[in-house]
């Protein structure tokens, strides 16, 4: 088992090793890698995933918080699903992988 993705994925193994911590932090505080590791493609990839996840969190909490009964019932379930996505992203970053998150991984907000 390789600890890093194959070389043909476009990410330098030394970049992955040097910025793995920033990639993990991106799922908790997405803006930290934008400031501290803006030169790293690997960290920026995970910062994009973290930003997308944060915006989805905010949108779901606002919309479902406003909806009476149904929204209040769905809000904990949606938040649980989003926390699971966050954990998946952290695990991917810790393993040095650049896998897109299910459902939201196809969206690129940061270039």
N, C-alpha and C positions, 0 to 999 in steps of 0.2 A: 504494500500500500504506500503510495507516494504522499508525503505531507503537503505538497504543493500541486496546483493544477499543472497540466502539461504546458510546455513553453509556447505552444501555438495559440494559447488563449489571449496573448497580448500583454500579460502581466509579468513583470520581471520578478523572479524569486527573491532577489535582494530587496526590492520594493515591498513585497509581501511581508517578509520577515521584519523589516524596519518599521512598518506601519500597521502591523497587525493590531496593536493596542488602540490606535486611532480608529481603525475600522470597527472594533468592538464598541468603542465609545459612541460611534456614530448612531447606533440604535437607541442610545439613551439620551444623548445631547447631540443632535445632528450637526449643530453649528461649530462644535469644537474642531473637527477635522477640516472644516472649511477655512478656519483661521490657522490652525497649527500644522496641517499637512496638505496644503493646497497644491503642492507639487507632486503628490502621490496619486497615480491613477487608481490604485487599489483602494486607498482611503476615500477618494472622491466617489468611487462606485458605491461604497457602503454608505457614504454620507447622502447620496441620492436616494438610496433605499430607505434610509432613516428619515429623511425629509418627507418622502412619499408616505411612509407609515405614520409620521406625526400629523400630517395634514388629514389623512384618513381618520385618525383618532379624533382630531378636533371636529371634523365635519360630522362624524357619526355621533359624538357626544352632544353636539349642539342640536342636530336634527332629532335624534331619538329622545333627548331631554325635553324637547318642546312637545312632542307627541304624547298625549295622555294615554294611559293604560298600555297600549301596544308598545309604544316607545319605551316606557318604563320597564316592561317585561323583557324587551329585546336588548336593552342597553347593556346589562351585565353579560349576556351571551356574546354580543358583538365585541365588547371589551376583552373578554376571555380569548376570543379568536384573534384579536389584534395582539394581545400579549404573547400568544403562541407564535404568531408571525415574527414578533420581536425576538423571541428566544431562538427561532430558526435562523434568523439573520445573525445573531450573536454567535451561534454555533458555527455557521458558515465562515464568518470572519475569523474566528479562533482557529479554524482548521486551514485557513489560508485559501479558501475557495471564494469564487466570485459567482455564485449561483443566484439567479433572480428569485425573489420571494414568490410564492404562489399567489396568484390573482393580481397583485399590484406590481410585480417585478418587471413588467414590460414597459412601465412608464418611466420616462427619463425627464426629470425636471432640471437637473444641473448638467451643464456641458463641461 
